[in-house]
């Protein structure tokens, strides 16, 4: 199998990126507005968040819903295809909790939620979907 045919390559082409897994983590909990994501991920520039959200939308992982009101309101949520990534996100939470020394530059990121809480919320949301 060559690089282009590798299923891991395919997955990483969609969810790879500095902020995409974190964006997906937060969207797995519930729909979010871009400003809310910016507050949750302050290390990411607004331009980078917008770019990563557009790529996720282009790849049909994220839905963008525009409400016709003033000022305009835009909300992002996981698409049905994005929901299929939930087991991957859960596995990443489990791995991160089991390997705390492997985390990149401790203290550099605002903690997501405790992994067990995240796993519970992700699993619960998955069974409700």
C-alpha positions as CSV (number, residue, x, y, z in Angstrom):
1,X,0.0,0.0,0.0
2,X,1.4,3.4,-0.9
3,X,1.1,6.6,1.2
4,X,-1.9,7.9,-0.8
5,X,-3.9,4.7,-0.3
6,X,-3.2,4.5,3.4
7,X,-6.4,5.0,5.5
8,X,-4.4,6.8,8.2
9,X,-3.3,9.3,5.6
10,X,-6.9,9.8,4.6
11,X,-8.0,10.4,8.2
12,X,-5.1,12.8,8.9
13,X,-5.9,14.8,5.7
14,X,-9.3,15.5,7.2
15,X,-8.6,15.9,10.9
16,X,-4.9,16.8,10.8
17,X,-4.0,20.4,11.7
18,X,-3.0,22.2,14.8
19,X,-6.5,23.1,15.9
20,X,-8.9,20.7,14.1
21,X,-8.9,18.0,16.8
22,X,-9.5,20.6,19.5
23,X,-12.3,22.2,17.5
24,X,-13.8,18.8,17.0
25,X,-13.6,18.0,20.7
26,X,-15.6,21.1,21.5
27,X,-18.1,20.7,18.7
28,X,-18.7,17.1,19.9
29,X,-20.0,18.5,23.1
30,X,-22.5,20.8,21.4
31,X,-22.9,23.4,18.6
32,X,-20.7,26.5,19.1
33,X,-20.3,29.9,17.6
34,X,-16.9,31.0,16.3
35,X,-16.5,33.5,19.1
36,X,-17.1,30.8,21.6
37,X,-14.5,28.6,20.0
38,X,-12.1,31.5,20.0
39,X,-12.6,31.9,23.7
40,X,-12.1,28.2,24.3
41,X,-8.9,28.1,22.2
42,X,-7.3,31.5,22.8
43,X,-3.9,30.3,21.4
44,X,-5.4,30.0,17.9
45,X,-5.7,33.2,15.9
46,X,-9.1,34.1,14.5
47,X,-7.7,33.7,11.0
48,X,-6.5,30.2,11.7
49,X,-9.7,29.1,13.4
50,X,-11.7,30.4,10.4
51,X,-9.4,28.5,8.0
52,X,-9.6,25.3,10.0
53,X,-13.4,25.6,10.3
54,X,-13.7,26.2,6.5
55,X,-11.6,23.1,5.8
56,X,-13.7,21.0,8.1
57,X,-16.8,22.3,6.4
58,X,-15.3,21.7,3.0
59,X,-14.6,18.1,4.0
60,X,-18.2,17.8,5.3
61,X,-17.1,17.1,8.9
62,X,-18.7,20.3,10.2
63,X,-21.9,22.1,9.4
64,X,-22.1,25.8,9.3
65,X,-25.6,27.2,10.0
66,X,-26.3,30.9,9.4
67,X,-29.2,32.5,11.1
68,X,-30.9,35.4,9.4
69,X,-30.8,38.0,12.1
70,X,-29.0,41.2,12.9
71,X,-26.2,40.9,13.7
72,X,-25.7,37.7,11.7
73,X,-25.3,34.6,13.9
74,X,-23.3,31.6,12.6
75,X,-23.2,28.3,14.5
76,X,-20.9,25.3,13.9
77,X,-21.8,21.7,14.7
78,X,-20.7,18.2,13.7
79,X,-22.3,16.8,10.6
80,X,-23.4,13.2,10.4
81,X,-20.0,12.4,8.9
82,X,-18.3,14.4,11.6
83,X,-20.2,12.3,14.2
84,X,-18.4,9.2,12.9
85,X,-15.2,10.7,14.2
86,X,-16.5,10.5,17.8
87,X,-14.8,7.1,18.6
88,X,-11.5,8.6,17.4
89,X,-11.9,11.6,19.6
90,X,-12.8,9.4,22.6
91,X,-9.7,7.3,21.9
92,X,-7.5,10.4,21.8
93,X,-8.9,11.5,25.2
94,X,-8.2,8.1,26.7
95,X,-4.7,8.0,25.3
96,X,-4.0,11.6,26.5
97,X,-5.1,10.7,30.0
98,X,-3.1,7.5,30.1
99,X,0.0,9.3,28.9
100,X,0.2,12.7,30.6
101,X,3.9,13.1,30.1
102,X,3.3,12.9,26.3
103,X,1.2,16.1,26.4
104,X,2.8,18.9,24.5
105,X,4.3,21.7,26.7
106,X,2.3,21.3,29.8
107,X,0.6,24.5,30.9
108,X,0.7,25.9,27.3
109,X,-2.9,25.0,26.5
110,X,-6.1,25.7,28.4
111,X,-7.1,22.3,29.6
112,X,-10.0,20.8,27.7
113,X,-12.3,19.1,30.2
114,X,-11.1,16.2,32.4
115,X,-10.8,13.3,30.0
116,X,-13.3,11.1,31.9
117,X,-15.8,13.9,31.8
118,X,-15.2,14.5,28.1
119,X,-15.5,10.8,27.3
120,X,-18.7,10.6,29.3
121,X,-20.1,13.7,27.4
122,X,-18.9,12.5,24.1
123,X,-20.3,9.0,24.6
124,X,-23.6,10.3,25.9
125,X,-24.0,12.7,23.0
126,X,-23.2,9.9,20.6
127,X,-25.9,7.6,22.0
128,X,-28.4,10.5,21.9
129,X,-27.6,11.2,18.3
